[in-house]
Amino acid sequence: KHKITGDTMREIEASQITSAVKQLFIKASYHLPEDVKNALLKAIQNETTNAAKQVLEILLENAQIAAQNDFPLCQDTGMAFVFVELGQDVHICGGLLEDAVNAGVEQAYDEGFLRKSVVEDPLRRKNTGNNLPAVIFTEIVAGDKIKLTVMPKGFGAENQSRLKMMIPATTPDEIVDFIANEVIASGSKGCPPAVIGVGIGGSFDTVAHMAKKALLLPIDGHNEDPFYADMEKKILEKINNSGIGPMGVGGKTTVLSVRILAAPTHIAGLPLAYNYCCHSTRHADIEL
């Protein structure tokens, strides 16, 4: 299906990208990731109240029904986010990358019977009718492959996200307190149990992107740096000690996971953002 031109360049048809994006969005919308299932099962064992356990069991039952019957996990099938890792030795032929991705999104939301939630103007609010345009993040990487990661992101949770330009003297404990207190203040608005992706560093615009990318990390993992792993643990524990619980019914499971990504920043700044995601953390990926 692919051919080599010269010694290094590999050609990939735009139609392949379209097909892959379509399949990924349908898969992500219908199937709960395995690490989320495992986290919910673990949370059920940890909960002590019947109400909290029942909510978590309903979430698992919902996932089972969705997978068996090809139903979306949630009525909010999200705004379409696509992360593209494009190998520098790849040449896309037969069309533009952006057009190929958007065509895949449009086909997925049509053929997969996914709710179309995008409005063409933020104030006049007319629906685009096809869930376009997708939000596409492209990163040029080494190699001759393309990795596509899709994320249908609902906005009940997205609306609970925060960004703040901290001062350089801000302590780790103050960062922990800011994130935990803001998530706690959201209560049940974001459909907990949540997954919290955190970005620290970079700039005003890149820190929010890092926070969203952090949601793609395995929720049962932790930062490789013990310093940030400890912060993840402290944020998780403080939020879960709030007693909000799944869907706000009370309990120990307000968040399933906290993942942090950090990046270099300016000596005068300390950007901080977190992206709030409902328990589903819908995403799927493929390498072409």
C-alpha positions as CSV (number, residue, x, y, z in Angstrom):
1,K,0.0,0.0,0.0
2,H,3.0,2.3,0.5
3,K,5.9,2.9,-1.7
4,I,9.4,4.3,-1.3
5,T,10.5,7.3,-3.4
6,G,14.2,7.6,-3.6
7,D,16.1,6.3,-0.5
8,T,14.2,7.9,2.3
9,M,10.7,9.3,1.6
10,R,7.7,7.1,2.2
11,E,4.3,8.0,0.6
12,I,1.0,7.6,2.4
13,E,-2.3,8.3,0.7
14,A,-4.5,10.9,2.2
15,S,-7.4,8.5,1.9
16,Q,-5.7,6.1,4.3
17,I,-5.5,8.9,6.9
18,T,-9.2,9.7,6.3
19,S,-10.2,6.0,6.8
20,A,-8.0,5.7,10.0
21,V,-9.4,8.8,11.6
22,K,-13.0,7.7,10.9
23,Q,-12.4,4.3,12.5
24,L,-10.6,5.8,15.5
25,F,-13.3,8.2,16.3
26,I,-16.0,5.6,16.2
27,K,-13.9,3.2,18.3
28,A,-13.1,5.9,20.9
29,S,-16.8,6.9,21.1
30,Y,-18.1,3.3,21.6
31,H,-15.4,1.6,23.6
32,L,-14.1,2.5,27.1
33,P,-10.2,2.3,27.3
34,E,-9.0,-0.8,29.2
35,D,-7.0,1.3,31.8
36,V,-10.2,3.2,32.6
37,K,-12.1,-0.1,33.1
38,N,-9.5,-1.4,35.4
39,A,-9.4,1.9,37.4
40,L,-13.2,1.7,37.8
41,L,-13.0,-1.9,39.0
42,K,-10.3,-0.9,41.5
43,A,-12.4,2.1,42.7
44,I,-15.4,-0.2,43.3
45,Q,-13.3,-2.3,45.7
46,N,-12.1,0.8,47.4
47,E,-15.5,2.5,48.0
48,T,-17.3,1.9,51.2
49,T,-20.7,3.4,50.4
50,N,-23.4,1.7,48.4
51,A,-24.3,4.8,46.5
52,A,-20.7,5.3,45.2
53,K,-20.3,1.7,44.3
54,Q,-23.6,1.7,42.4
55,V,-22.6,4.7,40.4
56,L,-19.3,3.1,39.4
57,E,-21.0,-0.2,38.5
58,I,-23.5,1.8,36.3
59,L,-20.6,3.4,34.5
60,L,-19.1,-0.1,33.8
61,E,-22.5,-1.4,32.7
62,N,-22.9,1.6,30.4
63,A,-19.6,0.8,28.8
64,Q,-20.6,-2.8,28.3
65,I,-23.9,-1.9,26.7
66,A,-22.2,0.7,24.4
67,A,-19.5,-1.8,23.2
68,Q,-22.0,-4.6,22.6
69,N,-24.6,-2.5,20.8
70,D,-22.4,0.0,19.0
71,F,-23.8,2.9,21.0
72,P,-21.8,6.0,22.0
73,L,-20.6,6.0,25.7
74,C,-22.1,9.4,26.2
75,Q,-24.6,11.7,24.4
76,D,-21.9,14.4,24.2
77,T,-19.7,12.9,21.6
78,G,-17.4,15.8,21.8
79,M,-15.3,18.2,19.8
80,A,-12.9,16.3,17.7
81,F,-9.2,16.6,18.7
82,V,-6.6,14.9,16.6
83,F,-2.9,14.6,17.6
84,V,-0.7,13.9,14.6
85,E,2.9,12.7,15.0
86,L,4.2,13.1,11.4
87,G,7.5,11.4,10.5
88,Q,9.7,13.8,8.6
89,D,10.4,11.1,6.0
90,V,6.7,10.8,5.1
91,H,5.1,12.4,2.1
92,I,1.3,12.6,2.1
93,C,0.0,12.3,-1.4
94,G,-3.5,12.6,-2.9
95,G,-4.6,15.5,-0.7
96,L,-3.7,17.8,2.3
97,L,-3.3,16.4,5.8
98,E,-5.9,18.8,7.3
99,D,-8.5,17.9,4.6
100,A,-7.9,14.2,5.1
101,V,-8.3,14.4,8.9
102,N,-11.5,16.6,8.6
103,A,-13.0,14.2,6.1
104,G,-12.4,11.3,8.5
105,V,-14.1,13.2,11.3
106,E,-17.1,14.1,9.2
107,Q,-17.5,10.5,8.1
108,A,-17.2,9.2,11.7
109,Y,-19.8,11.6,13.1
110,D,-22.2,10.8,10.2
111,E,-21.8,7.1,9.8
112,G,-21.2,6.5,13.6
113,F,-24.4,8.4,14.5
114,L,-22.4,10.7,16.8
115,R,-23.9,14.0,17.9
116,K,-22.5,17.0,16.0
117,S,-21.7,19.6,18.6
118,V,-19.5,22.3,16.9
119,V,-20.8,25.8,16.2
120,E,-19.2,27.9,13.5
121,D,-19.0,31.1,15.5
122,P,-18.6,31.3,19.3
123,L,-21.3,34.0,19.7
124,R,-23.8,33.5,16.9
125,R,-23.9,29.7,17.7
126,K,-24.9,28.2,14.3
127,N,-24.1,24.5,14.2
128,T,-21.7,23.5,11.4
129,G,-23.7,20.3,10.9
130,N,-20.7,18.0,10.5
131,N,-18.7,18.5,13.8
132,L,-16.0,20.3,11.8
133,P,-13.5,21.7,12.0
134,A,-11.4,19.3,14.0
135,V,-8.7,20.7,16.3
136,I,-5.5,19.3,14.8
137,F,-2.2,19.3,16.7
138,T,0.8,18.3,14.4
139,E,4.2,17.4,15.7
140,I,7.1,16.6,13.3
141,V,9.0,13.6,14.5
142,A,11.8,11.3,13.2
143,G,11.0,8.3,11.0
144,D,8.7,7.4,8.1
145,K,5.4,6.7,9.9
146,I,2.4,8.7,11.0
147,K,0.8,8.2,14.5
148,L,-2.8,9.4,14.8
149,T,-4.4,9.9,18.2
150,V,-8.0,11.0,18.4
151,M,-9.9,12.4,21.4
152,P,-13.6,13.2,21.3
153,K,-13.7,15.7,24.1
154,G,-17.1,16.6,25.8
155,F,-17.5,20.1,27.1
156,G,-19.2,19.4,30.4
157,A,-15.7,18.4,31.6
158,E,-13.8,20.8,29.3
159,N,-15.6,23.7,30.9
160,Q,-14.1,22.8,34.3
161,S,-10.5,23.2,33.1
162,R,-8.3,26.1,34.4
163,L,-5.2,28.0,33.4
164,K,-3.3,30.4,35.6
165,M,0.0,32.3,35.2
166,M,1.7,31.6,38.5
167,I,4.7,33.6,39.7
168,P,8.1,31.8,39.8
169,A,8.1,31.8,43.6
170,T,5.0,29.5,43.6
171,T,5.8,26.4,45.6
172,P,4.8,22.8,44.6
173,D,2.4,22.7,47.6
174,E,0.7,25.9,46.3
175,I,0.3,24.3,42.9
176,V,-1.2,21.2,44.5
177,D,-3.6,23.3,46.5
178,F,-4.6,25.4,43.5
179,I,-5.5,22.4,41.3
180,A,-7.1,20.4,44.1
181,N,-9.2,23.3,45.4
182,E,-10.4,24.3,41.9
183,V,-11.4,20.7,41.0
184,I,-13.2,20.3,44.3
185,A,-15.0,23.6,43.6
186,S,-16.3,22.1,40.4
187,G,-18.2,19.5,42.4
188,S,-20.1,17.2,40.2
189,K,-20.3,19.5,37.2
190,G,-17.6,17.6,35.1
191,C,-19.2,14.2,35.7
192,P,-16.7,12.7,38.1
193,P,-14.8,10.4,38.6
194,A,-12.5,12.5,36.6
195,V,-9.1,12.3,35.0
196,I,-7.0,15.4,35.4
197,G,-4.2,16.3,32.9
198,V,-1.8,18.9,34.2
199,G,0.7,21.1,32.3
200,I,3.4,23.0,34.1
201,G,5.8,25.3,32.3
202,G,6.1,26.4,28.7
203,S,4.1,29.5,27.9
204,F,0.5,30.7,28.0
205,D,-0.5,28.8,24.9
206,T,1.6,25.7,25.2
207,V,0.7,24.8,28.8
208,A,-2.9,24.2,28.0
209,H,-1.8,21.9,25.1
210,M,0.4,20.0,27.6
211,A,-2.5,19.6,30.0
212,K,-4.6,18.0,27.2
213,K,-1.7,15.7,26.1
214,A,-1.4,14.5,29.7
215,L,-4.9,13.0,29.4
216,L,-3.5,10.6,26.8
217,L,-1.0,9.1,29.2
218,P,-2.0,5.8,30.9
219,I,-4.1,6.7,33.8
220,D,-2.6,3.9,35.9
221,G,0.9,5.3,35.4
222,H,2.9,8.1,37.1
223,N,5.5,10.6,36.1
224,E,9.0,9.2,35.7
225,D,10.4,12.0,37.8
226,P,9.7,11.2,41.5
227,F,9.3,14.9,42.2
228,Y,6.3,15.2,39.8
229,A,5.0,11.7,40.7
230,D,4.8,12.9,44.3
231,M,2.8,15.9,43.2
232,E,0.4,13.7,41.2
233,K,-0.2,11.6,44.3
234,K,-0.8,14.6,46.5
235,I,-3.3,16.2,44.1
236,L,-5.1,12.9,43.7
237,E,-5.3,12.3,47.5
238,K,-6.4,15.9,48.3
239,I,-9.3,15.8,45.8
240,N,-10.4,12.3,46.8
241,N,-10.4,13.3,50.4
242,S,-13.0,15.9,49.6
243,G,-15.8,13.3,49.7
244,I,-17.5,14.5,46.5
245,G,-17.4,11.0,45.0
246,P,-18.6,9.6,41.7
247,M,-21.2,11.9,40.1
248,G,-21.3,13.8,43.4
249,V,-23.0,11.2,45.4
250,G,-20.2,11.0,48.0
251,G,-17.3,8.6,48.3
252,K,-13.6,8.2,47.8
253,T,-13.5,8.4,44.0
254,T,-13.7,11.9,42.8
255,V,-10.7,11.5,40.4
256,L,-9.3,8.3,39.0
257,S,-5.9,9.7,38.0
258,V,-3.8,12.9,37.9
259,R,-1.0,13.0,35.2
260,I,1.5,15.8,34.9
261,L,3.6,17.0,32.0
262,A,6.3,19.7,32.6
263,A,8.4,21.8,30.2
264,P,11.1,24.5,30.3
265,T,9.8,28.0,30.8
266,H,11.0,31.6,31.1
267,I,12.8,32.8,34.3
268,A,9.9,35.2,35.0
269,G,7.1,32.8,34.5
270,L,5.4,29.7,35.8
271,P,2.4,28.8,33.6
272,L,0.0,26.2,35.0
273,A,-3.0,24.5,33.4
274,Y,-5.2,21.5,34.0
275,N,-7.6,19.9,31.7
276,Y,-10.6,18.2,33.3
277,C,-11.9,15.0,31.7
278,C,-14.8,12.8,32.7
279,H,-14.0,9.2,33.6
280,S,-14.3,7.9,30.0
281,T,-11.1,9.8,28.8
282,R,-12.1,8.7,25.3
283,H,-9.2,8.3,22.9
284,A,-7.8,5.8,20.4
285,D,-4.6,5.7,18.3
286,I,-3.0,4.0,15.3
287,E,0.4,4.1,13.5
288,L,0.4,4.1,9.7
